[in-house]
């Protein structure tokens, strides 16, 4: 399933052809620092594992839960639902990353807006959560610009490099979407 963001951007299914860009862009220390589960260094085995994981997760869930972000057909990032609340089809958490050459261009804000609208209108979600590490101010700005509200700080919640990191929790509801459309 392809989700069109604009004339150049789309969310799409991952393929083996994306392996090169996964290796190219995920071997970035800043991307590593700002994501919870991306390993460093990011190896060919990691890319193969991820592609297979996404494929198997789609079969298991009978729907896509992880997308790549493409610009003019080339992978530049990714985002996915974490299926954090088993049995709760109305609420989930999602995460994302974007390759450094595409930062500070408004791309991720556009992607997050379209993706959350898709989740609310096509997948039936009522609530989406997006936690970010407390130091990731750029990601927090993306979420606010995409209509998310800061809910709270979460102390010592995620283990990264052998220590626990604080996070900021942002939430957007389907109700927020309708309120923004009405104003």
SESE-865156 format. One record per residue: residue number from 1; residue in three letters; x, y, z of N, C-alpha, C, O in turn. Coordinates in nm, 3 decimals, always signed. Example, Ala and Ser with C-alpha at 12.3 -4.5 7.8 and 13.67 -1.06 7.14 Angstrom:
BEGIN
1,ALA,+1.319,-0.569,+0.780,+1.230,-0.450,+0.780,+1.320,-0.330,+0.780,+1.424,-0.332,+0.846
2,SER,+1.285,-0.225,+0.708,+1.367,-0.106,+0.714,+1.290,+0.003,+0.787,+1.341,+0.114,+0.804
This chain:
BEGIN
1,UNK,+0.084,-0.118,+0.000,+0.000,+0.000,+0.000,+0.088,+0.124,+0.000,+0.171,+0.142,+0.089
2,UNK,+0.072,+0.208,-0.096,+0.147,+0.333,-0.109,+0.061,+0.446,-0.054,-0.058,+0.457,-0.085
3,UNK,+0.123,+0.530,+0.028,+0.057,+0.649,+0.082,+0.130,+0.769,+0.021,+0.247,+0.792,+0.048
4,UNK,+0.058,+0.843,-0.060,+0.118,+0.959,-0.128,+0.119,+1.077,-0.031,+0.016,+1.113,+0.025
5,UNK,+0.236,+1.137,-0.013,+0.251,+1.255,+0.072,+0.242,+1.382,-0.013,+0.165,+1.472,+0.018
6,UNK,+0.319,+1.387,-0.120,+0.310,+1.495,-0.218,+0.367,+1.441,-0.350,+0.385,+1.320,-0.364
7,UNK,+0.394,+1.529,-0.445,+0.439,+1.482,-0.577,+0.575,+1.414,-0.573,+0.610,+1.340,-0.666
8,UNK,+0.653,+1.436,-0.468,+0.786,+1.375,-0.459,+0.797,+1.270,-0.349,+0.884,+1.183,-0.355
9,UNK,+0.711,+1.277,-0.249,+0.721,+1.191,-0.131,+0.609,+1.090,-0.124,+0.494,+1.120,-0.156
10,UNK,+0.645,+0.970,-0.082,+0.544,+0.868,-0.057,+0.593,+0.773,+0.050,+0.713,+0.759,+0.074
11,UNK,+0.499,+0.708,+0.114,+0.527,+0.600,+0.208,+0.497,+0.471,+0.136,+0.393,+0.458,+0.072
12,UNK,+0.589,+0.376,+0.145,+0.579,+0.256,+0.063,+0.636,+0.137,+0.139,+0.692,+0.150,+0.248
13,UNK,+0.618,+0.023,+0.080,+0.670,-0.102,+0.132,+0.821,-0.111,+0.106,+0.869,-0.067,+0.002
14,UNK,+0.893,-0.168,+0.200,+1.035,-0.187,+0.184,+1.063,-0.301,+0.086,+0.985,-0.396,+0.076
15,UNK,+1.174,-0.291,+0.014,+1.216,-0.399,-0.077,+1.365,-0.423,-0.057,+1.433,-0.345,+0.009
16,UNK,+1.415,-0.529,-0.113,+1.558,-0.558,-0.107,+1.640,-0.449,-0.175,+1.756,-0.428,-0.141
17,UNK,+1.580,-0.379,-0.270,+1.650,-0.268,-0.337,+1.679,-0.152,-0.243,+1.760,-0.065,-0.275
18,UNK,+1.614,-0.150,-0.127,+1.634,-0.042,-0.030,+1.755,-0.066,+0.061,+1.792,+0.021,+0.139
19,UNK,+1.814,-0.182,+0.051,+1.923,-0.219,+0.141,+2.039,-0.119,+0.136,+2.091,-0.080,+0.241
20,UNK,+2.079,-0.077,+0.018,+2.191,+0.015,+0.004,+2.166,+0.144,+0.084,+2.254,+0.189,+0.157
21,UNK,+2.046,+0.203,+0.069,+2.017,+0.327,+0.139,+2.000,+0.306,+0.289,+2.033,+0.395,+0.367
22,UNK,+1.950,+0.190,+0.330,+1.946,+0.161,+0.473,+2.088,+0.167,+0.530,+2.112,+0.232,+0.632
23,UNK,+2.180,+0.099,+0.464,+2.319,+0.097,+0.510,+2.380,+0.238,+0.505,+2.452,+0.278,+0.597
24,UNK,+2.353,+0.310,+0.400,+2.409,+0.444,+0.382,+2.359,+0.540,+0.490,+2.438,+0.615,+0.548
25,UNK,+2.230,+0.540,+0.517,+2.172,+0.641,+0.604,+2.166,+0.601,+0.751,+2.169,+0.688,+0.838
26,UNK,+2.158,+0.471,+0.780,+2.147,+0.431,+0.921,+2.283,+0.416,+0.989,+2.289,+0.391,+1.109
27,UNK,+2.390,+0.430,+0.914,+2.522,+0.432,+0.975,+2.563,+0.576,+1.008,+2.674,+0.619,+0.977
28,UNK,+2.472,+0.646,+1.069,+2.493,+0.786,+1.107,+2.483,+0.793,+1.259,+2.381,+0.753,+1.315
29,UNK,+2.586,+0.843,+1.327,+2.582,+0.845,+1.473,+2.467,+0.926,+1.531,+2.419,+0.896,+1.641
30,UNK,+2.421,+1.028,+1.461,+2.310,+1.109,+1.513,+2.178,+1.032,+1.499,+2.095,+1.035,+1.589
31,UNK,+2.159,+0.964,+1.386,+2.039,+0.880,+1.371,+2.040,+0.771,+1.478,+1.938,+0.745,+1.541
32,UNK,+2.155,+0.710,+1.499,+2.166,+0.608,+1.604,+2.128,+0.666,+1.740,+2.050,+0.605,+1.813
33,UNK,+2.183,+0.783,+1.773,+2.158,+0.845,+1.904,+2.010,+0.874,+1.925,+1.960,+0.861,+2.037
34,UNK,+1.940,+0.913,+1.819,+1.801,+0.957,+1.832,+1.697,+0.847,+1.812,+1.578,+0.873,+1.823
35,UNK,+1.742,+0.725,+1.784,+1.648,+0.613,+1.768,+1.676,+0.510,+1.876,+1.787,+0.499,+1.928
36,UNK,+1.573,+0.434,+1.909,+1.586,+0.339,+2.019,+1.648,+0.207,+1.977,+1.729,+0.151,+2.051
37,UNK,+1.613,+0.156,+1.860,+1.652,+0.019,+1.827,+1.744,+0.005,+1.706,+1.783,-0.107,+1.672
38,UNK,+1.780,+0.114,+1.641,+1.873,+0.105,+1.528,+2.012,+0.074,+1.583,+2.064,+0.150,+1.664
39,UNK,+2.073,-0.037,+1.541,+2.207,-0.071,+1.592,+2.317,+0.014,+1.529,+2.298,+0.075,+1.424
40,UNK,+2.431,+0.016,+1.597,+2.548,+0.084,+1.543,+2.671,-0.001,+1.570,+2.697,-0.038,+1.684
41,UNK,+2.747,-0.032,+1.467,+2.724,+0.005,+1.327,+2.605,-0.072,+1.270,+2.569,-0.179,+1.320
42,UNK,+2.545,-0.017,+1.167,+2.433,-0.081,+1.099,+2.491,-0.164,+0.984,+2.547,-0.109,+0.889
43,UNK,+2.478,-0.296,+0.995,+2.545,-0.388,+0.902,+2.449,-0.443,+0.797,+2.327,-0.423,+0.804
44,UNK,+2.506,-0.513,+0.700,+2.423,-0.581,+0.599,+2.329,-0.681,+0.666,+2.213,-0.693,+0.625
45,UNK,+2.377,-0.751,+0.768,+2.290,-0.845,+0.840,+2.174,-0.773,+0.906,+2.062,-0.824,+0.908
46,UNK,+2.199,-0.653,+0.960,+2.091,-0.574,+1.020,+1.988,-0.536,+0.914,+1.867,-0.546,+0.938
47,UNK,+2.034,-0.493,+0.797,+1.943,-0.455,+0.689,+1.862,-0.576,+0.643,+1.741,-0.566,+0.624
48,UNK,+1.929,-0.689,+0.624,+1.857,-0.812,+0.583,+1.753,-0.850,+0.688,+1.639,-0.885,+0.655
49,UNK,+1.794,-0.845,+0.815,+1.701,-0.879,+0.923,+1.579,-0.787,+0.921,+1.466,-0.833,+0.933
50,UNK,+1.603,-0.655,+0.906,+1.492,-0.559,+0.909,+1.396,-0.583,+0.793,+1.274,-0.583,+0.812
51,UNK,+1.448,-0.602,+0.675,+1.362,-0.625,+0.558,+1.276,-0.750,+0.580,+1.157,-0.749,+0.550
52,UNK,+1.337,-0.856,+0.632,+1.262,-0.980,+0.659,+1.161,-0.958,+0.772,+1.048,-1.009,+0.764
53,UNK,+1.199,-0.885,+0.875,+1.108,-0.856,+0.986,+0.983,-0.785,+0.935,+0.871,-0.824,+0.970
54,UNK,+1.002,-0.682,+0.852,+0.888,-0.606,+0.800,+0.798,-0.696,+0.716,+0.675,-0.690,+0.727
55,UNK,+0.858,-0.780,+0.633,+0.783,-0.873,+0.549,+0.701,-0.970,+0.637,+0.582,-0.989,+0.612
56,UNK,+0.765,-1.029,+0.737,+0.696,-1.126,+0.824,+0.589,-1.058,+0.909,+0.483,-1.116,+0.932
57,UNK,+0.616,-0.937,+0.955,+0.518,-0.863,+1.036,+0.394,-0.832,+0.953,+0.282,-0.838,+1.004
58,UNK,+0.413,-0.800,+0.827,+0.298,-0.774,+0.739,+0.214,-0.901,+0.723,+0.091,-0.895,+0.728
59,UNK,+0.279,-1.015,+0.705,+0.206,-1.141,+0.692,+0.130,-1.173,+0.820,+0.013,-1.213,+0.817
60,UNK,+0.197,-1.154,+0.934,+0.136,-1.184,+1.063,+0.017,-1.093,+1.093,-0.087,-1.140,+1.138
61,UNK,+0.033,-0.965,+1.068,-0.072,-0.867,+1.099,-0.176,-0.852,+0.988,-0.282,-0.794,+1.009
62,UNK,-0.144,-0.906,+0.870,-0.231,-0.896,+0.753,-0.250,-0.750,+0.709,-0.353,-0.713,+0.654
63,UNK,-0.148,-0.671,+0.736,-0.143,-0.531,+0.694,-0.002,-0.481,+0.718,+0.073,-0.536,+0.799
64,UNK,+0.033,-0.377,+0.647,+0.164,-0.316,+0.663,+0.167,-0.236,+0.793,+0.072,-0.165,+0.825
65,UNK,+0.276,-0.248,+0.869,+0.293,-0.171,+0.992,+0.419,-0.085,+0.988,+0.439,+0.000,+1.075
66,UNK,+0.504,-0.107,+0.889,+0.627,-0.030,+0.873,+0.640,+0.013,+0.727,+0.624,-0.067,+0.634
67,UNK,+0.669,+0.141,+0.709,+0.682,+0.197,+0.575,+0.819,+0.261,+0.559,+0.880,+0.304,+0.657
68,UNK,+0.866,+0.268,+0.437,+0.982,+0.350,+0.407,+0.930,+0.482,+0.351,+0.824,+0.489,+0.289
69,UNK,+1.007,+0.586,+0.375,+0.978,+0.717,+0.318,+1.062,+0.727,+0.192,+1.185,+0.715,+0.196
70,UNK,+0.996,+0.750,+0.080,+1.066,+0.763,-0.048,+1.052,+0.905,-0.101,+0.945,+0.966,-0.095
71,UNK,+1.162,+0.955,-0.152,+1.160,+1.080,-0.227,+1.203,+1.047,-0.368,+1.313,+0.997,-0.390
72,UNK,+1.117,+1.074,-0.462,+1.142,+1.043,-0.602,+1.190,+0.898,-0.619,+1.282,+0.870,-0.696
73,UNK,+1.126,+0.809,-0.545,+1.152,+0.665,-0.558,+1.262,+0.609,-0.471,+1.277,+0.487,-0.465
74,UNK,+1.341,+0.693,-0.405,+1.455,+0.646,-0.325,+1.425,+0.655,-0.176,+1.369,+0.754,-0.130
75,UNK,+1.463,+0.553,-0.102,+1.444,+0.550,+0.042,+1.525,+0.662,+0.108,+1.646,+0.674,+0.085
76,UNK,+1.458,+0.743,+0.191,+1.526,+0.847,+0.267,+1.493,+0.840,+0.416,+1.543,+0.920,+0.495
77,UNK,+1.408,+0.746,+0.456,+1.370,+0.734,+0.596,+1.270,+0.622,+0.615,+1.243,+0.544,+0.524
78,UNK,+1.215,+0.617,+0.733,+1.116,+0.515,+0.762,+1.031,+0.554,+0.881,+1.067,+0.640,+0.961
79,UNK,+0.916,+0.489,+0.891,+0.832,+0.504,+1.009,+0.745,+0.381,+1.024,+0.717,+0.310,+0.927
80,UNK,+0.703,+0.359,+1.147,+0.623,+0.240,+1.168,+0.546,+0.243,+1.299,+0.582,+0.312,+1.394
81,UNK,+0.441,+0.165,+1.299,+0.360,+0.143,+1.418,+0.429,+0.038,+1.503,+0.483,-0.059,+1.451
82,UNK,+0.426,+0.057,+1.633,+0.494,-0.037,+1.722,+0.403,-0.146,+1.777,+0.451,-0.241,+1.839
83,UNK,+0.272,-0.133,+1.754,+0.176,-0.231,+1.805,+0.198,-0.251,+1.954,+0.207,-0.364,+2.003
84,UNK,+0.208,-0.141,+2.024,+0.243,-0.138,+2.166,+0.131,-0.188,+2.257,+0.158,-0.238,+2.366
85,UNK,+0.008,-0.177,+2.212,-0.106,-0.213,+2.296,-0.181,-0.330,+2.233,-0.283,-0.310,+2.167
86,UNK,-0.132,-0.453,+2.253,-0.199,-0.569,+2.192,-0.347,-0.575,+2.231,-0.384,-0.558,+2.347
87,UNK,-0.428,-0.597,+2.131,-0.572,-0.606,+2.155,-0.642,-0.472,+2.151,-0.765,-0.468,+2.143
88,UNK,-0.569,-0.363,+2.155,-0.629,-0.231,+2.147,-0.607,-0.176,+2.007,-0.498,-0.128,+1.975
89,UNK,-0.709,-0.184,+1.925,-0.698,-0.140,+1.786,-0.718,+0.010,+1.770,-0.708,+0.063,+1.659
90,UNK,-0.747,+0.080,+1.882,-0.774,+0.223,+1.873,-0.655,+0.310,+1.912,-0.658,+0.431,+1.893
91,UNK,-0.549,+0.248,+1.967,-0.437,+0.325,+2.020,-0.306,+0.257,+1.983,-0.296,+0.134,+1.988
92,UNK,-0.206,+0.337,+1.946,-0.074,+0.280,+1.920,+0.032,+0.389,+1.932,+0.003,+0.507,+1.945
93,UNK,+0.155,+0.342,+1.928,+0.273,+0.428,+1.930,+0.342,+0.412,+1.795,+0.336,+0.305,+1.735
94,UNK,+0.408,+0.517,+1.749,+0.486,+0.504,+1.627,+0.619,+0.576,+1.643,+0.637,+0.662,+1.729
95,UNK,+0.712,+0.536,+1.557,+0.843,+0.598,+1.556,+0.886,+0.623,+1.413,+0.826,+0.570,+1.319
96,UNK,+0.990,+0.703,+1.396,+1.035,+0.739,+1.262,+1.180,+0.781,+1.264,+1.237,+0.810,+1.369
97,UNK,+1.237,+0.784,+1.146,+1.373,+0.838,+1.126,+1.380,+0.896,+0.985,+1.303,+0.859,+0.896
98,UNK,+1.472,+0.988,+0.968,+1.493,+1.050,+0.838,+1.643,+1.067,+0.816,+1.715,+1.103,+0.909
99,UNK,+1.688,+1.041,+0.696,+1.829,+1.055,+0.662,+1.874,+1.201,+0.676,+1.799,+1.293,+0.643
100,UNK,+1.995,+1.220,+0.726,+2.044,+1.355,+0.756,+2.040,+1.454,+0.639,+2.011,+1.571,+0.663
101,UNK,+2.068,+1.413,+0.515,+2.062,+1.513,+0.407,+1.923,+1.576,+0.389,+1.910,+1.676,+0.318
102,UNK,+1.820,+1.519,+0.450,+1.683,+1.565,+0.431,+1.628,+1.637,+0.554,+1.510,+1.672,+0.557
103,UNK,+1.710,+1.659,+0.655,+1.668,+1.728,+0.776,+1.645,+1.876,+0.747,+1.703,+1.934,+0.656
104,UNK,+1.559,+1.935,+0.828,+1.532,+2.080,+0.827,+1.474,+2.129,+0.694,+1.501,+2.242,+0.652
105,UNK,+1.397,+2.045,+0.630,+1.333,+2.082,+0.504,+1.180,+2.067,+0.512,+1.110,+2.085,+0.412
106,UNK,+1.128,+2.034,+0.631,+0.984,+2.017,+0.648,+0.932,+1.882,+0.602,+0.811,+1.858,+0.605
107,UNK,+1.020,+1.795,+0.558,+0.979,+1.664,+0.504,+0.911,+1.579,+0.611,+0.802,+1.526,+0.588
108,UNK,+0.975,+1.566,+0.727,+0.918,+1.476,+0.827,+0.787,+1.529,+0.882,+0.698,+1.450,+0.914
109,UNK,+0.774,+1.659,+0.894,+0.646,+1.714,+0.940,+0.534,+1.677,+0.843,+0.427,+1.634,+0.885
110,UNK,+0.560,+1.693,+0.713,+0.460,+1.654,+0.611,+0.427,+1.506,+0.622,+0.310,+1.468,+0.620
111,UNK,+0.531,+1.424,+0.633,+0.512,+1.279,+0.640,+0.430,+1.242,+0.763,+0.336,+1.163,+0.753
112,UNK,+0.463,+1.297,+0.879,+0.391,+1.264,+1.002,+0.245,+1.306,+0.992,+0.157,+1.233,+1.036
113,UNK,+0.218,+1.424,+0.936,+0.079,+1.468,+0.920,+0.000,+1.369,+0.834,-0.109,+1.326,+0.872
114,UNK,+0.054,+1.334,+0.719,-0.016,+1.243,+0.628,-0.030,+1.105,+0.691,-0.136,+1.042,+0.682
115,UNK,+0.076,+1.058,+0.755,+0.073,+0.926,+0.818,-0.031,+0.920,+0.930,-0.105,+0.822,+0.939
116,UNK,-0.037,+1.022,+1.015,-0.135,+1.017,+1.123,-0.278,+1.027,+1.069,-0.368,+0.961,+1.119
117,UNK,-0.299,+1.109,+0.967,-0.431,+1.113,+0.903,-0.469,+0.975,+0.849,-0.583,+0.931,+0.865
118,UNK,-0.374,+0.908,+0.786,-0.398,+0.773,+0.734,-0.434,+0.677,+0.849,-0.528,+0.599,+0.838
119,UNK,-0.359,+0.685,+0.957,-0.385,+0.596,+1.071,-0.525,+0.619,+1.130,-0.594,+0.524,+1.166
120,UNK,-0.565,+0.745,+1.139,-0.698,+0.776,+1.193,-0.809,+0.739,+1.095,-0.909,+0.679,+1.134
121,UNK,-0.793,+0.775,+0.969,-0.902,+0.760,+0.872,-0.907,+0.625,+0.803,-1.016,+0.581,+0.764
122,UNK,-0.795,+0.557,+0.788,-0.794,+0.429,+0.718,-0.776,+0.308,+0.812,-0.832,+0.202,+0.788
123,UNK,-0.699,+0.326,+0.917,-0.672,+0.214,+1.007,-0.760,+0.214,+1.131,-0.761,+0.116,+1.206
124,UNK,-0.833,+0.322,+1.154,-0.928,+0.325,+1.264,-0.872,+0.362,+1.401,-0.938,+0.341,+1.502
125,UNK,-0.753,+0.416,+1.405,-0.697,+0.457,+1.534,-0.767,+0.581,+1.585,-0.814,+0.665,+1.508
126,UNK,-0.774,+0.592,+1.716,-0.829,+0.709,+1.783,-0.720,+0.792,+1.850,-0.734,+0.913,+1.866
127,UNK,-0.610,+0.724,+1.889,-0.501,+0.789,+1.962,-0.368,+0.738,+1.909,-0.348,+0.617,+1.893
128,UNK,-0.275,+0.830,+1.881,-0.139,+0.795,+1.844,-0.042,+0.863,+1.939,-0.054,+0.982,+1.969
129,UNK,+0.055,+0.785,+1.986,+0.158,+0.835,+2.075,+0.292,+0.836,+2.003,+0.318,+0.751,+1.918
130,UNK,+0.376,+0.932,+2.038,+0.510,+0.939,+1.980,+0.605,+0.992,+2.088,+0.615,+1.113,+2.109
131,UNK,+0.675,+0.902,+2.156,+0.776,+0.948,+2.251,+0.907,+0.980,+2.179,+0.942,+0.915,+2.080
132,UNK,+0.978,+1.080,+2.228,+1.110,+1.114,+2.174,+1.206,+1.130,+2.291,+1.165,+1.171,+2.400
133,UNK,+1.332,+1.098,+2.268,+1.432,+1.121,+2.372,+1.429,+1.269,+2.413,+1.407,+1.356,+2.329
134,UNK,+1.451,+1.295,+2.540,+1.440,+1.431,+2.595,+1.531,+1.531,+2.524,+1.502,+1.650,+2.523
135,UNK,+1.639,+1.486,+2.465,+1.734,+1.576,+2.399,+1.706,+1.595,+2.250,+1.774,+1.673,+2.184
136,UNK,+1.607,+1.525,+2.197,+1.580,+1.530,+2.053,+1.478,+1.642,+2.023,+1.361,+1.616,+1.995
137,UNK,+1.526,+1.765,+2.031,+1.438,+1.881,+2.013,+1.381,+1.891,+1.872,+1.269,+1.937,+1.854
138,UNK,+1.457,+1.849,+1.773,+1.408,+1.854,+1.634,+1.287,+1.764,+1.615,+1.190,+1.803,+1.551
139,UNK,+1.293,+1.645,+1.671,+1.180,+1.553,+1.659,+1.059,+1.605,+1.735,+0.945,+1.591,+1.689
140,UNK,+1.082,+1.666,+1.851,+0.972,+1.725,+1.927,+0.904,+1.835,+1.844,+0.781,+1.846,+1.843
141,UNK,+0.985,+1.917,+1.774,+0.928,+2.023,+1.689,+0.845,+1.964,+1.574,+0.738,+2.017,+1.541
142,UNK,+0.894,+1.856,+1.515,+0.818,+1.789,+1.409,+0.679,+1.752,+1.460,+0.579,+1.779,+1.394
143,UNK,+0.675,+1.691,+1.575,+0.547,+1.644,+1.630,+0.452,+1.759,+1.660,+0.333,+1.751,+1.629
144,UNK,+0.503,+1.864,+1.719,+0.418,+1.980,+1.748,+0.364,+2.040,+1.619,+0.245,+2.072,+1.610
145,UNK,+0.450,+2.056,+1.519,+0.405,+2.110,+1.390,+0.304,+2.018,+1.322,+0.221,+2.064,+1.243
146,UNK,+0.310,+1.888,+1.352,+0.217,+1.791,+1.293,+0.089,+1.777,+1.376,+0.007,+1.689,+1.349
147,UNK,+0.072,+1.862,+1.478,-0.053,+1.862,+1.554,-0.052,+1.779,+1.680,-0.157,+1.760,+1.742
148,UNK,+0.063,+1.728,+1.720,+0.072,+1.652,+1.845,+0.085,+1.747,+1.962,+0.135,+1.859,+1.949
149,UNK,+0.037,+1.700,+2.077,+0.047,+1.779,+2.200,+0.144,+1.710,+2.295,+0.142,+1.588,+2.311
150,UNK,+0.228,+1.791,+2.359,+0.316,+1.739,+2.462,+0.228,+1.699,+2.581,+0.146,+1.778,+2.627
151,UNK,+0.249,+1.575,+2.630,+0.167,+1.527,+2.740,+0.245,+1.526,+2.871,+0.197,+1.575,+2.973
152,UNK,+0.367,+1.470,+2.866,+0.445,+1.463,+2.990,+0.586,+1.416,+2.962,+0.617,+1.358,+2.857
153,UNK,+0.671,+1.443,+3.060,+0.805,+1.386,+3.060,+0.797,+1.249,+3.123,+0.721,+1.227,+3.218
154,UNK,+0.875,+1.156,+3.071,+0.882,+1.021,+3.125,+1.026,+0.998,+3.168,+1.118,+1.006,+3.086
155,UNK,+1.046,+0.971,+3.294,+1.181,+0.958,+3.349,+1.232,+0.814,+3.336,+1.160,+0.718,+3.361
156,UNK,+1.359,+0.803,+3.297,+1.430,+0.674,+3.295,+1.350,+0.562,+3.229,+1.336,+0.454,+3.286
157,UNK,+1.298,+0.587,+3.111,+1.206,+0.492,+3.048,+1.272,+0.402,+2.944,+1.234,+0.286,+2.930
158,UNK,+1.369,+0.453,+2.870,+1.428,+0.375,+2.762,+1.576,+0.350,+2.788,+1.651,+0.442,+2.819
159,UNK,+1.617,+0.224,+2.774,+1.758,+0.191,+2.791,+1.831,+0.210,+2.658,+1.790,+0.156,+2.555
160,UNK,+1.938,+0.287,+2.663,+2.019,+0.315,+2.544,+2.164,+0.318,+2.588,+2.202,+0.395,+2.677
161,UNK,+2.245,+0.235,+2.527,+2.388,+0.231,+2.558,+2.416,+0.208,+2.706,+2.507,+0.268,+2.763
162,UNK,+2.337,+0.122,+2.767,+2.361,+0.084,+2.906,+2.312,+0.182,+3.011,+2.337,+0.162,+3.130
163,UNK,+2.243,+0.287,+2.970,+2.186,+0.378,+3.069,+2.043,+0.412,+3.029,+2.003,+0.398,+2.914
164,UNK,+1.967,+0.457,+3.128,+1.828,+0.490,+3.102,+1.814,+0.637,+3.065,+1.872,+0.725,+3.128
165,UNK,+1.734,+0.661,+2.961,+1.712,+0.796,+2.910,+1.569,+0.841,+2.940,+1.476,+0.760,+2.944
166,UNK,+1.555,+0.971,+2.959,+1.423,+1.031,+2.974,+1.364,+1.054,+2.835,+1.436,+1.063,+2.735
167,UNK,+1.232,+1.064,+2.831,+1.164,+1.091,+2.704,+1.054,+1.194,+2.725,+1.012,+1.220,+2.838
168,UNK,+1.010,+1.250,+2.616,+0.894,+1.339,+2.614,+0.787,+1.267,+2.535,+0.811,+1.218,+2.425
169,UNK,+0.667,+1.261,+2.592,+0.557,+1.192,+2.526,+0.465,+1.293,+2.459,+0.417,+1.388,+2.522
170,UNK,+0.441,+1.270,+2.330,+0.349,+1.352,+2.252,+0.234,+1.263,+2.207,+0.252,+1.145,+2.176
171,UNK,+0.114,+1.322,+2.203,-0.007,+1.246,+2.167,-0.091,+1.330,+2.071,-0.099,+1.452,+2.081
172,UNK,-0.152,+1.259,+1.977,-0.251,+1.321,+1.887,-0.371,+1.228,+1.883,-0.355,+1.106,+1.877
173,UNK,-0.490,+1.286,+1.887,-0.611,+1.205,+1.882,-0.689,+1.236,+1.754,-0.670,+1.340,+1.691
174,UNK,-0.775,+1.145,+1.719,-0.860,+1.166,+1.602,-0.949,+1.289,+1.626,-0.979,+1.363,+1.532
175,UNK,-0.987,+1.309,+1.749,-1.067,+1.427,+1.785,-0.988,+1.555,+1.753,-1.046,+1.652,+1.704
176,UNK,-0.856,+1.555,+1.780,-0.772,+1.670,+1.747,-0.778,+1.700,+1.597,-0.782,+1.815,+1.555
177,UNK,-0.777,+1.593,+1.518,-0.781,+1.606,+1.373,-0.908,+1.679,+1.329,-0.904,+1.768,+1.244
178,UNK,-1.022,+1.640,+1.388,-1.148,+1.704,+1.352,-1.155,+1.848,+1.403,-1.211,+1.935,+1.336
179,UNK,-1.097,+1.872,+1.520,-1.096,+2.008,+1.573,-1.012,+2.100,+1.486,-1.049,+2.216,+1.465
180,UNK,-0.898,+2.050,+1.434,-0.813,+2.131,+1.346,-0.885,+2.159,+1.214,-0.873,+2.269,+1.160
181,UNK,-0.959,+2.063,+1.162,-1.029,+2.080,+1.036,-1.143,+2.183,+1.050,-1.174,+2.255,+0.956
182,UNK,-1.205,+2.187,+1.168,-1.317,+2.277,+1.189,-1.273,+2.422,+1.210,-1.349,+2.515,+1.186
183,UNK,-1.149,+2.440,+1.255,-1.105,+2.578,+1.284,-1.046,+2.648,+1.164,-1.005,+2.764,+1.174
